[in-house]
Amino acid sequence: MFYLHSRLLERAARLANRYVIVPAEFSGTPGDKDGVDGKVYGGPRGREDAEAARAARAVGSDKFKIAKVKGSGGSLTALPIIETLLGDVSAYIPTNVISITDGQIYLESNLFYAGIRPAVNVGISVSRVGGDAQTKAMKQVAGKLRLDMAQFRELAAFAQFGSDLDKATQTQLDRGTHLQEILKQAQYEPMALGHQVAVLYAAVNGLTDMIPLEKMRDWEESFHRYLAAASAPLLETIERDKRISPESETALKDAVSTYNASWQ
């Protein structure tokens, strides 16, 4: 899937704008029939045409103003979806689609059927916006997440051909499977920023490595309830400041450790 380039979105929004010339004392948002000359100015040069028409009123042109018509304008988002042949991402994709997008999200059916949803291949998905769309708190806990997950996928594909793995490799694989499990999001269950940051902090820093993989979903659900009951001020601070201060990090680490000690 591809997100359309922001410049094209801005141009599309301008095409949707419509303007009328109204008296300077006019208040509110005008409709199509409120123009003093009975005209509606639209298109890519709608604003300029309306200004020219107002200026052409040689007598008392300062008694009029330009106003946008009610219900016009706004923004437009296009989301092209392209199916690659047999999942071959190197297959031909129209160059004009690639060149006008702000990034691409590559989805894999085998990830979807394995229960990884959204089934995003983090290794070859691309975002030109990158971390600019993230809060500082999210950058702090997930700065290496994409790279770690891409390395885990490659290591997992390689490890299936061998039975003997050193301790470091096995630890990395275990960490990756826990990260993969924690990234699964249930449908229609949005999560507040504070909760996202807390659970990612725990997983990225290895504080969930000792949890059995089949118990990760139960661990996460109980952890969210624990945070809401025992660490509400901490969550409020993270959501307000949009960052993790040294004090908040200490409190977050203590909260995870305390919860893990009592979790069954």
Stockholm file with secondary structure:
# STOCKHOLM 1.0

chainA/1-264         MFYLHSRLLERAARLANRYVIVPAEFSGTPGDKDGVDGKVYGGPRGREDAEAARAARAVGSDKFKIAKVKGSGGSLTALPIIETLLGDVSAYIPTNVISITDGQIYLESNLFYAGIRPAVNVGISVSRVGGDAQTKAMKQVAGKLRLDMAQFRELAAFAQFGSDLDKATQTQLDRGTHLQEILKQAQYEPMALGHQVAVLYAAVNGLTDMIPLEKMRDWEESFHRYLAAASAPLLETIERDKRISPESETALKDAVSTYNASWQ
#=GR chainA/1-264 SS CEEECHHHHHHHHHHHCEEEEEETTCCSCCCTTCCTTSCCEESTTHHHHHHHHHHTCCSSGGGEEEEECTTCCCCCCCCCCCCCGGGCTTSCCCHHHHHTEEEECCBCHHHHHTTCSSCBCTTTCEESSGGGGSCHHHHHHHTTHHHHHHHHHHHHHHHTTCSCCCHHHHHHHHHHHHHHHHTCCCTTCCCCHHHHHHHHHHHHTTTTTTSCGGGHHHHHHHHHHHHHHHCHHHHHHHHHHSSCCHHHHHHHHHHHHHHHHHCC
#=GC SS_cons         CEEECHHHHHHHHHHHCEEEEEETTCCSCCCTTCCTTSCCEESTTHHHHHHHHHHTCCSSGGGEEEEECTTCCCCCCCCCCCCCGGGCTTSCCCHHHHHTEEEECCBCHHHHHTTCSSCBCTTTCEESSGGGGSCHHHHHHHTTHHHHHHHHHHHHHHHTTCSCCCHHHHHHHHHHHHHHHHTCCCTTCCCCHHHHHHHHHHHHTTTTTTSCGGGHHHHHHHHHHHHHHHCHHHHHHHHHHSSCCHHHHHHHHHHHHHHHHHCC
//
